[in-house]
Amino acid sequence: MEHPEQGTRQEAGFDLGALSRGELTKMQKAVRKAISTFEDRQKAETHAKVEAFA
């Protein structure tokens, strides 16, 4: 029987279930940072658009 999250684990091109806890934790930190910097870039872009419009 396939696990419900199996599809999600394979989408990235590798099996998250095969990674160690340490590897997953390292990846989690990297993803958090990527999300944070993405949000910062989005805010800066929005701010620049508002400034250009004003």
C-alpha positions as CSV (number, residue, x, y, z in Angstrom):
1,M,0.0,0.0,0.0
2,E,1.3,3.4,-1.0
3,H,1.5,6.1,1.7
4,P,-0.6,9.3,1.0
5,E,2.5,11.5,1.1
6,Q,4.4,9.3,-1.3
7,G,3.5,11.6,-4.3
8,T,4.7,14.6,-2.4
9,R,7.9,13.0,-1.4
10,Q,8.7,12.2,-5.0
11,E,7.8,15.5,-6.6
12,A,11.1,17.1,-5.7
13,G,13.0,14.5,-7.7
14,F,14.1,12.6,-4.7
15,D,12.6,10.5,-1.9
16,L,12.4,12.6,1.3
17,G,11.7,9.3,3.1
18,A,15.3,8.2,2.3
19,L,16.9,11.2,3.9
20,S,18.2,11.2,7.5
21,R,16.8,13.3,10.2
22,G,19.8,15.5,10.0
23,E,19.5,16.0,6.3
24,L,15.8,16.8,6.7
25,T,16.5,19.3,9.4
26,K,19.2,21.0,7.2
27,M,16.7,21.1,4.3
28,Q,14.0,22.5,6.6
29,K,16.3,25.4,7.7
30,A,17.2,26.1,4.1
31,V,13.5,26.1,3.0
32,R,12.6,28.5,5.9
33,K,15.4,30.9,4.8
34,A,14.3,30.7,1.2
35,I,10.7,31.5,2.1
36,S,11.8,34.4,4.3
37,T,14.0,35.9,1.6
38,F,11.2,35.3,-0.9
39,E,8.8,37.2,1.3
40,D,11.4,40.0,1.7
41,R,11.8,40.3,-2.1
42,Q,8.0,40.4,-2.6
43,K,7.7,43.2,0.0
44,A,10.5,45.1,-1.6
45,E,9.0,44.7,-5.1
46,T,5.6,45.8,-3.8
47,H,7.2,48.8,-2.0
48,A,9.0,49.8,-5.2
49,K,5.8,49.6,-7.2
50,V,4.0,51.8,-4.7
51,E,6.8,54.3,-4.7
52,A,6.9,54.4,-8.5
53,F,3.1,54.9,-8.6
54,A,3.1,57.7,-6.0
